[in-house]
Amino acid sequence: MLVQIDQRGSLNLPIKIRQSLGLEKGSNFEIEVAEGGDIILHPVEIHRTVRLSDQGLEKISEARKSGKGELPDWILDEVN
């Protein structure tokens, strides 16, 4: 299948390929150039990170010691 790089340097994947791989707008890839010049795209998922202060880390430590609890809805939405 022939594709072309546009003036911005972007490459469009044809819809049949995107659909067959389940790719959507915003999908992320790691790109690799193999020996011989082959280009390999590796799909990756990006997950939010949370940076906590010492006080926040202390609260998490206390929560872990207190036993089981429920996760917030936004975390459950990200996991599912």
C-alpha positions in Angstrom: 0.0 0.0 0.0 1.5 3.3 -1.0 1.3 6.3 1.4 2.8 9.8 1.2 4.3 12.1 3.7 2.6 15.5 3.8 4.1 19.0 4.0 4.2 18.8 7.8 6.1 15.5 7.8 3.0 13.5 8.8 2.2 10.1 7.5 -1.5 9.0 7.3 -2.4 5.4 7.8 -5.2 4.2 5.6 -8.5 3.6 7.4 -8.5 -0.1 6.6 -5.2 -0.5 8.5 -6.4 1.7 11.4 -9.6 -0.3 11.7 -8.0 -3.7 11.4 -5.5 -2.7 14.2 -8.1 -0.9 16.4 -6.3 2.4 16.2 -8.1 5.6 16.9 -7.2 9.3 16.8 -4.6 9.9 19.5 -3.1 6.4 19.4 0.6 6.5 20.4 3.6 4.7 18.9 7.2 4.1 19.5 9.1 4.3 16.2 12.1 2.2 15.3 14.3 2.2 12.2 15.6 -1.4 11.7 18.7 -2.4 9.9 18.1 -2.0 6.2 15.8 1.0 6.7 12.6 -0.8 7.7 10.3 1.4 9.9 8.6 -0.4 12.7 5.8 1.2 14.8 5.2 -0.2 18.2 1.8 0.8 19.8 2.1 2.1 23.3 -0.3 3.1 26.0 0.4 6.2 28.0 -0.9 6.4 31.6 -1.3 9.3 33.8 1.3 9.8 36.5 0.8 11.3 39.9 3.6 13.1 41.8 3.1 13.3 45.5 4.7 15.4 48.1 6.1 13.8 51.3 2.8 14.5 53.0 0.9 12.7 50.1 3.2 9.7 50.3 2.7 9.6 54.0 -1.1 9.5 53.5 -0.8 6.7 51.0 1.4 4.7 53.5 -1.3 5.2 56.2 -4.0 4.1 53.8 -2.2 0.9 52.9 -1.8 0.1 56.5 -5.6 0.7 57.2 -6.7 -2.2 54.9 -8.7 -2.4 51.7 -10.7 0.5 50.2 -12.3 1.5 46.9 -10.6 3.2 44.1 -11.9 6.5 42.8 -14.2 6.3 39.7 -11.6 8.1 37.5 -9.1 5.4 38.1 -11.6 2.6 37.5 -12.5 4.4 34.2 -8.8 4.4 33.1 -8.4 0.8 34.0 -11.5 -0.5 32.2 
